């Protein structure tokens, strides 16, 4: 093959794209990945998951030093000072290490990085800044963008998306977050810990609408105790900037009198939309659905040889979902028969405490008419959580009433994002609550709360 001919060209170097490229190369294919950023890793590693987690971790340490270390007998004499510049610099260092790691993996696996903006000129032809490259398979993995809110113009300085929300050069006096989902609550938590007054405005009458209702209510109470104010059932109809700040126009979602509130910074976090602009999809014949997502069946688009994964197709917009699809598609192209159990893909909100879920919620099971049993165990009764001083929250397991198979699991508490992995594995293997309950869990550990919740499904927890 000529230098510009490949077996697979992946458009997009985010978690779905770079993982797909690496796995395809491992399977013996000649692979290229198109990425227009100066660094690999996509939104997740550059301006999303990784930098936000770095700031979450740093802000947690700042708040712990100010308010929690004394309970452990660690006395900090004098004022605890915030060096926001250093905190942001550390975030940049974490991002740099991760994106350089992906570049190393490309070299290790002999994946060609085609630097520039890619478009599909025709089936089997990808143009990168005007240069054509031929390939047997094209994979669209271009991710997603922040959803715009009519009447609220983003400038990434005073009215920001998550991108600008990670780069504020000073702590705002009042931060208004529009949207009560994962991104808004995480970034709201960061700036609240660093000293901002935070108000969350949400159109629906609850936060984290895709999560279990009981967990969402408990989560809101905890965030409220931490100092976050919520305006639920409220819509934002407009914004204007003044010398005093940003003035937002609000109205009740179900109708009523309008009002205004003023913020120093407004974070728009109402969701994300597939990024498909500039790919030439319409001309090539790749069909989209009513929400702008690429229509697929087994990752195949309406055009043979063109595939799509990640945020541009149906399903939760999660980095790890995209990664699983990237691996599965590479193996499918190689003639293997991979499988993804979408019910076993966890979701996590990386606030503190963390919130994590996998599988069905109680609301979903009730709507579907599925008979189930619920087992719940609080972290107040877990020895390790007490030792940590982190007793907020609980583990809840939902199991089929007839077979005891775990249908869903929901955790709010310390390290919930790590604890959920055991229950995701249980869902993947169609395990029963009894399987988890009879598995020995180290003592003392947070994981014992998972075991106890599994015991509670059968009405026999030991420690409550």
C-alpha positions as CSV (number, residue, x, y, z in Angstrom):
1,X,0.0,0.0,0.0
2,X,1.0,3.6,-0.7
3,X,1.9,5.8,2.3
4,X,-1.5,7.4,2.2
5,X,-3.5,4.2,2.1
6,X,-4.8,2.6,5.2
7,X,-7.0,-0.2,6.4
8,X,-8.8,2.1,8.9
9,X,-8.9,5.8,9.3
10,X,-10.5,7.1,12.5
11,X,-11.7,10.7,12.5
12,X,-11.4,12.0,16.1
13,X,-8.7,11.4,18.7
14,X,-10.8,11.3,21.8
15,X,-11.4,8.2,24.0
16,X,-13.5,6.4,21.4
17,X,-11.3,7.3,18.5
18,X,-7.8,6.8,19.9
19,X,-8.9,3.5,21.6
20,X,-10.4,2.2,18.4
21,X,-7.2,3.2,16.5
22,X,-4.9,1.4,19.0
23,X,-7.1,-1.8,19.1
24,X,-7.3,-1.9,15.3
25,X,-3.5,-1.6,15.1
26,X,-3.1,-4.4,17.7
27,X,-5.2,-6.6,15.4
28,X,-2.7,-6.1,12.6
29,X,-4.3,-3.3,10.6
30,X,-2.7,-0.2,9.2
31,X,-4.3,2.6,11.0
32,X,-4.4,6.4,11.0
33,X,-6.2,8.8,13.3
34,X,-7.3,12.3,12.3
35,X,-7.1,14.9,15.0
36,X,-7.2,18.7,14.6
37,X,-6.2,19.6,18.1
38,X,-2.5,20.1,18.8
39,X,-2.8,17.2,21.3
40,X,-4.6,13.9,21.3
41,X,-7.3,12.8,23.8
42,X,-10.2,14.9,22.6
43,X,-12.6,16.8,24.8
44,X,-12.2,14.3,27.6
45,X,-8.5,14.6,28.2
46,X,-8.0,18.2,27.1
47,X,-10.9,20.2,28.4
48,X,-13.3,17.7,30.0
49,X,-13.0,14.7,32.2
50,X,-9.3,14.9,33.1
51,X,-8.9,18.6,33.9
52,X,-12.2,18.7,35.8
53,X,-11.1,15.8,38.0
54,X,-7.8,17.5,38.6
55,X,-9.6,20.6,39.9
56,X,-12.1,18.5,41.8
57,X,-9.2,16.7,43.6
58,X,-7.4,20.0,44.3
59,X,-10.5,21.8,45.6
60,X,-11.3,18.8,47.9
61,X,-7.8,19.1,49.4
62,X,-8.2,22.8,49.9
63,X,-11.6,22.4,51.7
64,X,-10.2,19.5,53.8
65,X,-7.3,21.6,55.0
66,X,-9.7,24.4,55.9
67,X,-12.5,22.4,57.5
68,X,-11.8,18.7,58.1
69,X,-8.2,18.0,59.1
70,X,-8.7,19.3,62.7
71,X,-11.1,16.4,63.3
72,X,-8.2,14.1,62.6
73,X,-5.9,15.9,65.0
74,X,-4.0,17.6,62.2
75,X,-3.8,21.3,63.1
76,X,-3.1,23.9,60.4
77,X,-1.8,27.0,62.1
78,X,-2.6,30.3,60.4
79,X,-4.9,30.8,57.4
80,X,-5.1,28.2,54.6
81,X,-4.5,30.2,51.4
82,X,-5.6,29.5,47.9
83,X,-3.1,29.7,45.1
84,X,-5.5,29.5,42.2
85,X,-2.7,30.0,39.7
86,X,-0.8,27.0,41.0
87,X,-4.0,24.9,41.1
88,X,-4.7,25.7,37.5
89,X,-1.1,25.0,36.5
90,X,-1.2,21.6,38.2
91,X,-4.4,20.9,36.1
92,X,-2.4,21.7,33.0
93,X,0.4,19.4,34.1
94,X,-2.0,16.5,34.6
95,X,-3.6,17.1,31.2
96,X,-0.1,17.3,29.5
97,X,1.0,14.0,31.0
98,X,-2.2,12.2,29.8
99,X,-2.2,13.6,26.3
100,X,1.5,12.8,25.9
101,X,0.7,9.3,27.0
102,X,-1.7,8.9,24.1
103,X,0.9,10.1,21.7
104,X,3.4,7.6,23.1
105,X,0.8,4.8,22.6
106,X,0.3,5.8,19.0
107,X,4.0,5.5,18.3
108,X,4.2,2.2,20.2
109,X,1.3,0.7,18.2
110,X,2.4,2.3,14.9
111,X,-0.8,4.4,14.5
112,X,-0.3,7.4,12.1
113,X,-1.5,10.7,13.5
114,X,-2.9,12.7,10.6
115,X,-2.8,16.3,12.1
116,X,-5.6,18.5,10.8
117,X,-9.3,18.7,10.1
118,X,-10.8,15.7,8.5
119,X,-13.8,15.3,6.1
120,X,-15.2,12.4,4.2
121,X,-14.7,13.2,0.5
122,X,-16.3,9.9,-0.6
123,X,-16.6,6.4,0.8
124,X,-13.0,5.2,1.3
125,X,-11.5,8.7,1.0
126,X,-10.7,11.0,3.9
127,X,-9.3,14.5,3.2
128,X,-7.2,16.1,5.9
129,X,-6.7,19.8,5.2
130,X,-7.0,19.1,1.5
131,X,-4.8,16.0,1.3
132,X,-6.6,12.8,0.4
133,X,-6.0,9.5,2.2
134,X,-7.6,6.2,1.0
135,X,-8.9,3.6,3.4
136,X,-11.0,0.5,3.5
137,X,-12.9,1.6,6.6
138,X,-13.7,5.1,8.0
139,X,-14.7,5.5,11.7
140,X,-16.4,8.7,12.8
141,X,-15.5,9.4,16.4
142,X,-15.8,13.2,16.5
143,X,-17.5,13.4,19.9
144,X,-19.8,16.2,21.1
145,X,-20.1,19.9,21.8
146,X,-21.9,21.9,24.5
147,X,-25.5,22.6,23.8
148,X,-26.3,26.3,23.4
149,X,-29.1,27.9,25.3
150,X,-31.2,30.5,23.3
151,X,-30.9,33.9,24.7
152,X,-27.7,33.1,26.6
153,X,-24.6,34.0,24.5
154,X,-21.4,32.2,25.6
155,X,-18.2,34.3,25.6
156,X,-16.1,31.9,27.7
157,X,-15.3,34.7,30.1
158,X,-18.5,35.7,32.0
159,X,-20.9,33.3,30.4
160,X,-19.0,30.0,30.0
161,X,-19.3,26.4,29.0
162,X,-17.3,23.7,30.8
163,X,-14.3,24.8,28.8
164,X,-14.3,28.3,30.3
165,X,-15.5,27.0,33.6
166,X,-12.1,25.2,34.0
167,X,-10.1,28.3,33.2
168,X,-11.5,31.1,35.5
169,X,-8.6,33.2,36.7
170,X,-10.4,34.2,39.9
171,X,-13.0,32.7,42.1
172,X,-16.4,34.3,41.2
173,X,-18.4,35.9,44.0
174,X,-21.6,34.3,42.6
175,X,-21.6,31.4,40.1
176,X,-24.9,30.5,38.5
177,X,-24.9,27.0,36.9
178,X,-27.6,26.4,34.3
179,X,-28.3,22.7,34.4
180,X,-28.4,20.2,37.2
181,X,-26.5,17.3,35.5
182,X,-23.1,15.8,35.9
183,X,-21.0,18.6,34.4
184,X,-22.7,21.5,36.1
185,X,-22.7,19.9,39.6
186,X,-19.1,18.9,39.3
187,X,-17.8,22.3,38.3
188,X,-20.2,24.0,40.7
189,X,-18.7,21.9,43.5
190,X,-15.2,23.0,42.5
191,X,-15.9,26.7,42.7
192,X,-18.1,26.4,45.8
193,X,-15.2,24.8,47.7
194,X,-12.9,27.6,46.5
195,X,-15.3,30.2,48.0
196,X,-18.0,31.0,45.4
197,X,-21.7,31.3,46.2
198,X,-23.2,28.7,43.8
199,X,-26.8,28.6,42.5
200,X,-28.0,25.8,40.3
201,X,-30.9,26.5,38.0
202,X,-32.6,23.4,36.6
203,X,-35.6,23.3,34.2
204,X,-36.8,20.0,35.6
205,X,-38.0,19.5,39.2
206,X,-35.0,17.3,40.1
207,X,-31.3,17.1,39.5
208,X,-29.4,14.3,37.7
209,X,-32.6,13.2,35.9
210,X,-31.1,9.9,34.5
211,X,-30.2,8.6,38.0
212,X,-32.3,6.9,40.6
213,X,-34.9,9.2,42.2
214,X,-34.1,8.4,45.8
215,X,-30.4,8.9,45.2
216,X,-31.1,12.2,43.4
217,X,-33.1,13.6,46.4
218,X,-30.4,12.5,48.9
219,X,-27.7,14.0,46.6
220,X,-29.5,17.3,46.5
221,X,-29.8,17.4,50.3
222,X,-26.1,16.8,50.7
223,X,-25.1,19.5,48.2
224,X,-27.5,21.8,49.9
225,X,-25.8,21.3,53.3
226,X,-22.5,22.0,51.5
227,X,-23.9,25.4,50.5
228,X,-25.2,24.9,47.0
229,X,-28.6,26.7,46.3
230,X,-31.1,25.1,43.9
231,X,-33.7,26.7,41.8
232,X,-35.6,23.7,40.3
233,X,-38.5,23.8,37.9
234,X,-37.0,27.1,36.5
235,X,-36.1,28.1,33.0
236,X,-33.6,30.7,31.9
237,X,-35.0,32.9,29.2
238,X,-32.2,35.4,28.6
239,X,-29.0,36.9,29.8
240,X,-27.4,40.4,29.5
241,X,-24.0,41.5,30.8
242,X,-23.6,44.7,32.8
243,X,-20.9,46.4,34.8
244,X,-22.1,44.5,37.8
245,X,-22.2,41.1,36.2
246,X,-24.5,38.9,34.2
247,X,-28.2,39.4,34.7
248,X,-30.3,36.3,34.1
249,X,-34.0,36.3,33.4
250,X,-35.8,33.4,35.0
251,X,-39.3,32.0,34.8
252,X,-41.1,29.1,36.4
253,X,-40.9,26.1,34.0
254,X,-44.7,25.6,34.3
255,X,-45.5,29.3,33.9
256,X,-45.5,32.3,36.3
257,X,-44.0,35.6,37.1
258,X,-40.5,36.3,35.7
259,X,-37.6,37.5,37.8
260,X,-33.9,38.4,37.5
261,X,-30.8,37.3,39.3
262,X,-27.3,38.6,39.0
263,X,-24.1,36.5,38.8
264,X,-20.4,37.2,38.4
265,X,-20.1,34.1,36.1
266,X,-22.7,31.9,34.5
267,X,-21.9,28.3,33.5
268,X,-24.1,26.8,30.8
269,X,-24.2,23.1,31.3
270,X,-27.5,21.9,29.8
271,X,-26.1,19.0,27.9
272,X,-24.1,18.1,24.8
273,X,-24.9,17.5,21.2
274,X,-23.1,15.3,18.5
275,X,-20.3,17.0,16.6
276,X,-20.8,16.2,13.0
277,X,-20.4,19.6,11.3
278,X,-17.9,19.8,8.5
279,X,-17.7,16.0,7.9
280,X,-19.6,16.2,4.6
281,X,-22.0,13.6,5.8
282,X,-25.0,14.8,3.8
283,X,-23.1,14.7,0.5
284,X,-21.7,11.3,1.2
285,X,-25.2,10.0,2.2
286,X,-24.6,9.2,5.9
287,X,-28.0,9.5,7.6
288,X,-28.8,11.3,10.8
289,X,-31.7,10.9,13.2
290,X,-34.0,13.6,14.5
291,X,-31.5,14.6,17.2
292,X,-28.6,15.0,14.9
293,X,-27.0,11.7,15.8
294,X,-25.6,9.3,13.2
295,X,-27.9,6.4,12.5
296,X,-26.2,3.1,13.0
297,X,-26.8,-0.6,13.2
298,X,-23.9,-2.5,14.8
299,X,-21.9,0.8,14.4
300,X,-22.5,0.6,10.6
301,X,-23.9,3.8,9.1
302,X,-26.1,4.0,6.0
303,X,-23.0,4.0,3.8
304,X,-21.0,0.7,3.6
305,X,-17.5,1.1,5.0
306,X,-18.3,4.1,7.1
307,X,-18.8,3.5,10.8
308,X,-19.6,5.6,13.9
309,X,-19.0,5.3,17.7
310,X,-19.2,7.4,20.8
311,X,-21.1,10.6,21.4
312,X,-22.2,10.9,17.7
313,X,-24.5,7.8,18.0
314,X,-27.3,6.8,20.4
315,X,-26.4,6.2,24.0
316,X,-25.0,7.9,27.0
317,X,-22.3,10.5,26.2
318,X,-19.6,8.9,28.4
319,X,-15.9,8.4,27.6
320,X,-15.9,4.8,28.8
321,X,-18.9,4.0,26.7
322,X,-17.0,5.4,23.6
323,X,-13.9,3.3,24.5
324,X,-15.9,0.1,24.7
325,X,-17.4,0.9,21.3
326,X,-14.0,1.7,19.9
327,X,-12.7,-1.7,21.0
328,X,-15.8,-3.6,19.8
329,X,-15.8,-1.9,16.4
330,X,-12.1,-2.6,15.8
331,X,-12.6,-6.3,16.6
332,X,-15.8,-6.4,14.4
333,X,-13.8,-5.0,11.5
334,X,-11.2,-7.7,12.1
335,X,-13.9,-10.4,11.8
336,X,-14.3,-11.0,15.5
337,X,-17.6,-11.1,17.4
338,X,-17.5,-8.6,20.3
339,X,-20.4,-7.7,22.6
340,X,-21.3,-4.7,24.7
341,X,-23.8,-4.9,27.5
342,X,-25.0,-1.3,27.7
343,X,-26.9,-2.1,30.9
344,X,-23.4,-2.7,32.5
345,X,-22.0,0.7,31.7
346,X,-21.8,2.8,34.9
347,X,-22.3,6.5,35.3
348,X,-20.5,8.6,37.9
349,X,-20.8,12.2,39.2
350,X,-17.4,13.0,40.7
351,X,-18.6,15.4,43.4
352,X,-17.9,14.6,47.0
353,X,-19.5,12.4,48.0
354,X,-19.5,10.7,44.6
355,X,-22.6,9.3,43.0
356,X,-22.6,6.2,40.8
357,X,-25.1,4.0,39.2
358,X,-25.3,1.0,36.9
359,X,-28.3,-0.7,35.3
360,X,-31.9,0.1,36.0
361,X,-33.3,2.7,38.4
362,X,-36.4,2.0,40.6
363,X,-38.4,4.3,38.3
364,X,-37.5,2.3,35.2
365,X,-38.3,-1.0,36.8
366,X,-41.7,0.3,38.0
367,X,-42.5,1.7,34.6
368,X,-41.6,-1.7,33.0
369,X,-43.7,-3.6,35.5
370,X,-40.7,-5.6,36.7
371,X,-41.1,-7.1,40.2
372,X,-38.0,-6.4,42.2
373,X,-36.5,-6.4,45.7
374,X,-34.4,-3.6,47.1
375,X,-31.5,-3.8,49.6
376,X,-30.0,-0.7,51.1
377,X,-27.1,-0.1,53.5
378,X,-26.0,3.3,54.9
379,X,-22.3,4.4,55.2
380,X,-23.1,5.5,58.7
381,X,-22.9,1.8,59.6
382,X,-19.7,1.1,57.8
383,X,-16.6,1.0,59.9
384,X,-14.2,2.3,57.3
385,X,-16.4,5.2,56.4
386,X,-16.6,6.1,60.1
387,X,-12.8,6.0,60.3
388,X,-12.6,8.3,57.2
389,X,-15.2,10.6,58.6
390,X,-17.2,10.1,55.4
391,X,-20.5,8.7,56.4
392,X,-22.9,10.4,54.0
393,X,-24.8,8.2,51.6
394,X,-25.7,4.6,51.0
395,X,-25.5,1.6,48.7
396,X,-28.8,0.4,47.1
397,X,-29.1,-2.8,45.1
398,X,-32.2,-3.8,43.0
399,X,-32.7,-7.5,42.2
400,X,-35.3,-9.4,40.3
401,X,-37.9,-10.7,42.8
402,X,-38.0,-14.1,41.2
403,X,-34.4,-14.8,40.1
404,X,-32.4,-12.5,42.4
405,X,-30.4,-11.3,39.4
406,X,-29.1,-7.8,40.0
407,X,-30.9,-5.4,37.7
408,X,-29.4,-2.1,39.0
409,X,-27.2,-0.6,41.7
410,X,-26.9,2.9,43.0
411,X,-24.3,4.4,45.3
412,X,-23.9,7.8,46.9
413,X,-20.9,8.0,49.2
414,X,-17.1,8.0,49.4
415,X,-15.4,6.6,46.3
416,X,-18.7,5.5,44.8
417,X,-17.1,5.7,41.4
418,X,-14.7,2.9,42.4
419,X,-17.2,0.9,44.4
420,X,-19.7,0.7,41.4
421,X,-17.2,-1.4,39.4
422,X,-17.9,-4.5,41.5
423,X,-21.6,-4.1,40.7
424,X,-21.1,-3.4,37.1
425,X,-19.2,-6.7,36.9
426,X,-22.1,-8.4,38.7
427,X,-24.5,-7.0,36.1
428,X,-22.2,-8.1,33.2
429,X,-22.1,-11.6,34.6
430,X,-25.8,-11.7,35.4
431,X,-24.9,-12.3,39.1
432,X,-27.5,-12.5,41.8
433,X,-27.5,-10.4,44.9
434,X,-26.7,-13.6,46.8
435,X,-23.5,-14.0,44.7
436,X,-22.3,-10.6,45.9
437,X,-23.5,-11.3,49.5
438,X,-21.6,-14.5,49.7
439,X,-18.4,-13.1,48.3
440,X,-15.9,-12.3,51.1
441,X,-15.1,-8.5,51.3
442,X,-12.1,-7.3,53.1
443,X,-12.6,-5.7,56.5
444,X,-12.6,-2.9,57.2
445,X,-13.4,-1.5,53.7
446,X,-16.0,0.6,52.0
447,X,-16.8,-2.4,49.9
448,X,-18.4,-4.0,52.8
449,X,-21.3,-1.6,52.3
450,X,-21.9,-3.3,48.9
451,X,-21.9,-6.7,50.6
452,X,-24.4,-5.6,53.2
453,X,-26.7,-4.0,50.6
454,X,-26.7,-7.4,48.8
455,X,-27.5,-9.1,52.1
456,X,-30.3,-6.6,52.6
457,X,-32.0,-7.6,49.4
458,X,-32.8,-10.9,51.2
459,X,-33.7,-9.0,54.4
460,X,-30.6,-10.2,56.3
461,X,-28.0,-7.5,56.7
462,X,-25.6,-8.0,59.6
463,X,-24.6,-4.6,60.7
464,X,-28.0,-2.7,60.8
